[in-house]
């Protein structure tokens, strides 16, 4: 369960970093540029801790999928970006894929990530 808490925190940091990426306008604004580097670093650091108990395939698919959905929502609400029906369908497919990846993990009875 702790792994999923770390994963959720990592996703939040990643979405915040992506927001600052937009606000930096190509690294032309100093403060958003510094903050995007900070939050991406935090996101990856926390993600590493989540992978101690979550398999890489599940962890990364959840991180990428929910991070994409979160960034789309930030774009929609914060930057007034438009979402077409095709965009919405794509996000639904991504989220469905994340759910399916987690269902497969439960069917296999995988409780801990394998470490070498």
N, C-alpha and C positions, 0 to 999 in steps of 0.2 A: 504494500500500500504506500509506503514511503517513496518508492520509486515513481509512482504515479503523481505524488505531490510534487516531487522534484521536476517531473516532466511538465506538469501544468505550469509551474513557476518559470521553467525554461521557455515555454511557449509565450507566456506573458511578456517576458523580457525580449523575446524575438520580435513580437508585434510592436512593442515600444521602440525597439531599435529600427524597425522598418519604417515606423512613423517619422523618426528623426532623420532617416535616410531621405524621405520625401522633403522634410523641412530644411535639410541642408542644401538643397538645390544644387546638387553636383559638387558638394564640399566647398561651396562659396560662402557659407555662413559658419563661423568657427564653433559656436556653442552647440548647435545641433550636430555638427560633425564629430565633436568630441563625445557627445552623449550617445551617438549611434555606435561608435567604437566601444564605449563602455558597456552599453546594454547588449551588444552582440557578444562581447567577451563574457559577460555574466550569463547570457543564455547558453553558450557552449559549455561554460564551466559547470553550471547546474545540470545541463543535459548529461554530462559525463557521470554525475552521481546517479542519475536515473537509470543509466545503463548497467549499473551494478546489479539490479534486480529485474530489469526488463530486457527482453531480447532486442537486438539491434534492429531487426526487421520491423517489429511492432513499434518500438520506441521512435524510430526515424519516421515511419509512416504517419504516426499520430502527430509528431512534432511538425512535420512538413504540411500535413493536411490541415490541421487546426490552425497552424500559423498562417497558411494561405487564406483560410476562411476569416481569421481575425484581421488580417491585413485588408481583405476585401471590405469587411465591415467598417474598419477605420476609414478607408477611402470613401465609402458611401456616406458615413455620418460626419466625418471631420473635414473632408476635402470636397464634399458634394459631387463625387464622381458618380457617373451613371452606371447601372448594372442592367444589361439586357437579359432577356429570358434565357439566352444561351449561357451567359455568365452564371446565372442562378442555377441552371441545370448542371453546369460543370462543378460548382461548389457542392451541390447535392451528391453528385457522383463521387467526389473526393471524400466527403464525410461518410458516405455509404461504404467506400473502400476501407476507411479507418475502422468502422464498426465491424466489417467482415474480417479484417486482419485480427482484431481482438477476439472475435468469436472463434476463429481457428486456433488461437493460442489457448483458449479455455478448453476446447475439444481435445487438444493434445495433452492437457494436464501439465503444461509448463508453468512452474511456479517461480523459477529463478533463471536468470540468464546464465548461459554456460561461460565460464571464464577459463582462460588458459594460463 
